Amino acid sequence: MEGYTMNKKLRRVISALLALCLLACMIIPAASAMPQESADGSIKRISVVINGDAKTRRGICWYTAEKCGSDVEVMPLAKYSGSFDGALKFSGTCTKWKENYCHKVLAEGLEPGTKYVYRVGDASTGVWSNNGTFETACDGEEAFSFIALADVQAGNETNFTKSGAVQRTAMQVCPDAKFLMNAGDFVNDCNDQEWDWFYEKSCDTLMNITMAPTAGNHEGNLRWGWFDNMFNLDRSAGWNHITGVYYSFDYSNAHIAVLNTNDMYPISEEQLNWLQNDMNSSDAQWKIILMHRACYSAGKNINKPDTVIMRKRLLPIIDSLDIDVVINGHDHMYLRTYQVKDDKIQPTEYITENYKGEEITYALNPEGTVHILPNTAGTKRYGVHKDAMEPILKNSAVAAQPYKSMFSTFTIDGDRLIYRAYTVDVDDETCEATGYEKFDEYAIKKTVKGEAKEHKELPTDFLSNFKQNVLNVPIAIVYMLVKYILILPHIIKNR
């Protein structure tokens, strides 16, 4: 009996150990498994972007290694029960790009204010991606939030994985974000491997939110065609898209223009004319610009010729259009200006009010524009350069480098705009986020309603602007030389 009892106890111990081993085998893969764009990996780089009317259209793009059909199925999430029976069906184009095939489909005729589930693939073979989601803008005014980040610019798998953790954190902080602005430099060397990593390591975010991307120099300058082939954007503005795409859209009571700062040195006359026509035609209460290179920065690129020239050309136009916020990238540091116009700080009245249980301090009906550089969502960071041309640092409310990855959120609710910037702690070993902290906050209350301005439509075609574009080159060179002579003592003094 004693031997039987011992054997019985031994069997129980062995059974318990086996059960623990089995449980460990079940848990470990689940913990280490990364989300995938498709079950077999044949479909990759899936993106959904705003293309025209944010209430009814989305541009969808993805890649495959082999040539195949370009099909998208979309249906309201509320009606989805595991099957795409009855879904809206769209087809598009398949073209060879570098070593893969680029698929582009435009989903249109969508219902405003609706959350959709979708999948992409080849209907003829039944090969589909995993499901993603996006939400259309409401038909009318609604409170909404969005995420803004910049300069992932990773060059290896580890750093793309860290950036993916930053983007997931942004979605946790702002789970109701309607879209994600990316101010450019998605990659470093702009090759197939880096773009695969960018999407693979962030696919759980990027497959479930609409993007509003802009071209950075790392996918624009001498990387011709890459940006245009990564996103299915509205290409109706401009005649040449090899360095990027510029476009605009309305979302609730905000109008947003996305510029291409790779478009000649300085920015082409036709793009500047387009921006003026576009903004002057809008009666939106809030007007925002997203672009890569920054007019206000204290990063290492601010004194370079391309930025010096762009600043001279673009800032007076921004001032004339009553732009509320400009969101930038390029310089991998954090900066927020005061309300500025004509390169001067504008007198501003501030009030403090309760908003959803929080005390928020607002700039009340301010003059001028706030320029924001949200730092990098990656790992490459630049310090604050004290030799930045005047009056950049003088006009900056915050110019800092916390040496952490960052992202920003915006909430627009009627006459209120609330901006917040966050730092993210990312573990070097696991590449996962371990925490986040609010770094900066700014808010505007704007009780003045937006209105379109009477204006003469400026020419936006190449031929009409050819002469001016040619003249702009020597003018820019002379301006740059004079500017460098003037700022050289300041640069030397602060080195």
Buried (B, 14 or more C-beta within 10 A) or exposed (E): EEEEEEEEEEEEEEEEEEEEEEEEEEEEEEEEEEBBBBEEEBBBBBBBBBBBBBBBBBBBBBBBEEEBBBBBBBBBBEEBEEEBEEBBBBEBEBEEBEEBBBBBBBBBEBEBEBEBBBBBBBBEEEBBBBBBBBBBBBEEEBBBBBBBBBBBBBBEBBBBBBBBBBBBBBBEBBEEBBBBBBBBBBBBEBBBBBBBBBBBBBBBBBBBBBBBBBBBBBBBBEBBBBBBBBBBBBBEBBEBBEBBBBBBBBBBBBBBBBBBBBBBBBBBBBBBBBBBBBBBEBEBBBBBBBBBBBBBBBBBBBBEBBBBBBBBBBBEBBBEBBBBBBBBBBBBBBBBBBBBBEBEBBEBEEEEEEBEEEEBEBBBEBEBBBBBBBBBBBBBBBEBBEBBBEBBBEBBBBBBBBEBBBBBBBBBBBBBBBBBBBBBBBEEEEBBBEEBEEBBEBBBBBEEEBEEEEEEEBBBEBEEBEEBBEEBEEBBEEBBEEBBEEBEEBBEEEE
